Amino acid sequence: TMKSVGLFTTLLLSAIDIPNVSGFSTARRGITTVTTTSKLTMSSSEAETPLSNSDHILFDMPVSNNGARVRAILYYKQLSQQQVEIISPMKLGGLKSDEFLALSPQGLMPALTIQKEHDSGMKHLSESDTIARYLLAEYAAVGPSFQPDNPRSNQICRWHDVYLTTIQGCLYKPASRFPIGDYADRKSAISAFQKQLKTIEGFMSDDGMYLCGDEVSLADAALFPTCIFANYMLPKFDDSQPPLPPKLNTWFDNLRTNDSVFSKIYKEIMDTLVTSWEEKNHRWDSIWLAGQRDEAPGTIFDKIVAKEIPATIVKEDEHILAFKDISPQAPAHVLIIPKDRNGLTNLRKASAEHTDILGRLLVAGAEIANDAELGFGDGARFVINDGDDGGQEVYHVHLHVLGGRKLGPMG
């Protein structure tokens, strides 16, 4: 169970000696931050005091999988709090505060402030891969290099950053945040996420404990925290198959169990996912395909899509199917449906996740209404009936396209 896993991890961590880099302070002071040429400071009416006297400040929180890539480096190299102190972005007013946006223009964790003099002249960095590579160069003399002479590491890191983290929000973000990446709906985004995990599995070494063999690499630091998300969240959407591909799952379990640093990372992320996201905020209760699912019975349209019932099809592609109405209300009368109902029993069930498919219905309707061979002339009427009061008969959202003659007023 999740509780037993957490207990095991706690016991494991109590038996190892990993320096406490920061303690993840989260309380926000009631004052405003200002940036100077050296130290990030907090100003009040009385005095200006440094937020930290450390050489670097890493703005991050335990649940951040991208930040965990950087934290793994700090823990493995046993960097002191003087070298890098981890502070919550809440001390700057949160991710969307002007102070944090000055450090990370996209408002994303992690962000790094460089408080000591540096040859580059840079004062702050954003994006986890950039921060990780900076710290690896800055503290190359201590701990593992994280950069073995193996192109696998860079390949996996790049694939992870371009194709996984850009769509990981499909696992936990509300419908209002869609589209995510190139994907207009949650189902297609989750399918793509799973596909990319399998692709990354193909990049793994066949030997050794880590992704590139016997030596820990930046690939392990990047991918392991994201696999924590995948391992915990994917079963909420589909528990019929393991969340991770088999080879990747073996690597993940091995690091979680046998590597003290990654055990610590696992506990940091899981503590927040379970206690805050799940138990306190019930994050997945309202998320489509997790807490909310299409449990309405199938309809005759499902059988038409499956070609179990004949229909006069006039247009079909990957997403929609259009066919002539068997009880036409005009000389030209075509119905257009999404092939996958995806919860759209009626239009009132629509959310931002349905923006793409609803747009496709209307575009298909426009194309059909311009087709004289189907009997359409100068214009058409587009109708979506909704519910009993709206005259809906089949509870699978569909667009009527009617034309072929001058239609009378509605009502």
N, C-alpha and C positions, 0 to 999 in steps of 0.2 A: 504494500500500500504506500501512498505518498508519505504518510506519517512515519512509517518504518524506514523509508529511504532517507527522509530528513534526519531521523534519529541516528541512522548509520553514518551519515555524512558528518553530523555533529561530533560523534564519538571519534571518527577518523581525524577530523580537524583538531580535536583536543589533544591528539597524540603526536602531532607534528609541530614543528616550529617554523611558522611563516611570519615574518615581521608584519606588524600592523602599519600599513602605509598611511592610512588616514583616519579610518573610523567612520567615513562618510557622514560628516556633519551636515545637517539639513536645516537647522533653524535659521531663519532669516532675520537679520538685524533691521531695526526700523530706521535705516539710513540709506543714503544714495551712494552708489559706486561711481568713481571717476577713474579714468586711466591716465597714468603719468608715463614718463619715458622710462621708468624703472620698475617700480612696484605697483601692482593693482591695489588701489586704496579704497577705503570707505570713508566718506566725509560726513561730518555732523556739524552742528552749530558750534560745538566746542573745539573739536580737533579733527585732524585727518590721520587715520590710523591704517596701517597696511592690512589688507585682508589676510595676507600670509607673508612671512619672511623667507619662504622656501625659494629654491632656485626656479621651480616650476609649479604651476597650479594646474591640475587636471580637473576640469569641471565635468562631473560624471555622477551617475547614480547606480546603485547595485543592479537594477533590473536591465540596464542597457547592455544589449548583446554586442553592439559595436564598441562601446566603451570597455567591455570585458576583454577585448583583444589587447587593448593597451594595458589593462590591469594585469593580465597574465605576464606581460613583459616585466612590469614592476615587481611582481611577486617572485618570478623566477630569478631576476637579477638582484633581488633583495635590496632594492633602492630604499633609502631612508626617507622619512617625511621631510627632511631638509632638502633632499634632492627633488622629490616630487610629492606634493601634498594633494590629496584628492578632496575636493570640496563640491558640495551639491550646487547645481545651478540656481537652486532656490535662494541661496545667499545673494544672488544678483537680481532676484525678483522673478525667476522662472525662465523657461526657454524662450518666451516671446518678449521678454523685457528688452528695452533698448540697450541695457548694459551687456546682456548676454549676446544679443544680435550683433553687437560690435565685435565680438570674438568669433561668433559662428553665424554668418549671415543667413544661413538656412534655418537657424533655430534648432539645430540638432546636436545631440551629444555624440561624442565627447568634444570638448574644446580644450586647448592647452595655452596657457599664458607663460611666456618665457620671461622671467623676471631678472635673470642675470644677463650680463653683457654677452652678446653672441655675434660672431663674425658676420652672420647673414644680415644682421640688423632687424630680423623678424622679432616681433613682440608677441604674436599669438598665431596659433595654427588651428585649423578645423579639419574634420574628416579623419576617421580612425586610422586608416592606412598611412596617411601623411604623418600623423602624430607618432604612430608606431615606428616608422622608419627613421624619423628624427631621433627618437629616444634610443633606438638600436645603434645609431651612429654616435650619439652623444655618450653612451655608456657601453661602448663596444668592448672595453677592457674587462668588464665583469660579467660573469654568468654566461649562459649559452648565447650564441650569435643569432639564433632564430633564422639564419639565412644559410642553410647548408648548400653545398655546391650541387644543387639539384633543381632543375627548372620546374619540377612539379609544384614547388611551393608557390612560385609566382603565378603559375597557371591556375592553381586552385584559388589563390587570393583574388585574382582578377575575375575569375568566373563567379566566385561568391559575391563580390562587390557589385558586379554588373547585373547578374541575373537572379540572385537570391535576395539580397537586402533591399533591392529596389521594389520588391513585391511582397516582402514578408508581412506588411501591414494587412494583407488579406486574412491573416490568422487571428487578428485581434482588433482591427479598426472598425468603427461603425459604418453603416451604409453611406452616411453623409460624406465620408472621405473618399468614396469612389468617384472616378476610376482610379485604380492603383497601377502605376506603370503603364504598360500597354494593354491592360486588361480591364474591361468595362464592368465585369461582374465577378463575384467572389468565387463561384464555381470554376470558371476558367483560370482565374489567378492561382487558386489552390492546385489545380491540375498542372499548371506550368511550374509551380514551386516544387512539386513532387518530381516532375521530370528533370529539373535542374539538379536535384539531389542525386538522382541516378547518374546524371552526366558526371558530376563531381566524383562519385564513387569510382567511375572508370579511370579517373586520374590517379587514384591512390596507388601507393607502392604495395607489392604483394608481401613484402617482408618488413619486420620491425613493428614496434609499438605505435609509431607515429605515422602520419600521412605520407611522409617522405622516407620512412625507414626507421633507423634506430635513434635519430636525433630530432628533438622537437624543433618545429619550424613556425614561421609566421602563418603558414596555412592552418596549423593546429589551433593557434591563437585566434584566428579569424573564424574558422568554421565551427569549432566546438560550442561557443555560446549560442550561435544560431541553431545548432542541432538541439540545444536545450529547449528553445522555443518550439522547434518542430516536434520533438519527442513528447512535449507536454500538450501542445495545442492541436496538432493534426487529428488525434483521436476524437476530439470534440466534434469534428466534422464527419469523420468516417473511421469507425473503430473496427471495420471488417478486415483491415490489413495493417501490418506493422508500420509505424510512422516513418521509420528510416529503412533504406535498403539494407540487405543483410550484412554486407561487408562493412558498410559505414556504421551500422549498429554495433558490430563487434568492436570497432575502433572507439566508438563513443562510450560504450560500457567499460572498456578497458581503461580509458583515461579517467572517467568518472570514479572508478573504483581504486585504481592503482597509482594515479599521479596526484600528489598532494596539492599542487597548484590548481589543477583543473577541478579537483574535488572542492576546493574553496570557491572557485568561480561558479560551480554548479550550485552550491549552497546559497551564495549571494543572490543569484538570479531566481532560484526556486523559492526562496523565502518571500520575495516580493510577489511573484506570480501567484503563489498559493494564498498567502495571508491578506494581501492587498487587492490584487486584481480579481481573484476568485472569491474568497470568503467575505471580504468587506464590500467590494464594489460590484460583485456579480457581473463581471464584464461580459461574459458570453451569453447571459440569459436572453439578451435582446438581439444577438447577432444571428443573421440569417445563416442557415445550415448547421448551426451549433445549437443554441437555445431555441431558435425558431426554425421550423421546417414545414414543407408542404405536405400536409397529411390529408388533404382533400382527396376524395376518390377520383380515379381516372375518368376520362370522358370519351365520347365517340371520336374526338379529335386525335387522341392518342392512337386510336386504331387506324385512323387515316394516315397519320405520320408513319406508323409501322407498316403501312400498305396491307393491313388486314381487312380493310373496307375500301372498295373502289371509290375513286373521286376523279373528276375532270380537272387535273392539275394544269394550271396556266403559268406558274412560276415556282421555282424551288431552288434554294441554295442551302448552305450549311446551317443557316439560322432560321429561315422562314419557309413557310409553305403556303401557296395561294391556290385556291380551287373554286370552281363555280358553285354557287349556292344551289342546293337541290330544290329549294322553294323560292325562286327569284321574286323579288319585289319590284323589279324594274327590268327592262330588256337586257341590260347588262348588270350582273350582280355577282361579285367575287368576294370571297372571304379570305382574309390573310391572317395566319396564326404564327406565333413563335413555335418552333418544333419542340423546344424545351419550355414547359410552362413555368418552371422555376418560381413557383409561388404566386404567379399571376392568375389566380382564379378569376379575378375581376380587376378592373383598373384601379380601384381604390386601394389595392394591395401594393401598388407600385412604390418603389423607393429609388434613391439615386443609383442603386445597383441595376435598375431596369432601364436606365436612360438610353443605353445603346440599343437594346432590342426594340424599345418603343420607337426610336428613331428609324430603325430598319423597317418596321411595319409601315410607317408613313412614307418613306422613300419608295418602298415597293408599291404602295398604293398610288403614288404619283406616276410611277412607270406604267402600271396597269391602266390607270385612267387616261393615259395617252395612247393606248393601243386600240386603234380603230378596228382591228380584226376581231377584237373581243366585243365589239358593238358600242364602244364609247364614242361620244361625239364631243360637243363643246362644253366640257366640264363634267364634274361628277360630284356625288355626295359621299362624304366619309363619315361613318357612324361607328361608335363603340357603345354598345349597350352595357349598363352596369347594374347588377343586382335585380331583384324582383321589380322594384319600382321603375327601373330603366328598361325592363323588357328583356333581360338577359336570359337565354335558354340553356346555353352550354357554358359551364364554368371553367373556361379556358379562354383567357382574354383573346378577342379577335376583332379585326377591323373589317367592317362592311364597306365595299366600294360599289356604289350604285350609279347607273347612268344609262345612256342610250336614248333618252328623251328628256324633255323639260320637266323637272320634278316640281311638285307643288310645295307650298310652304310647310314647314315643320309644325307639328302640333295636332 
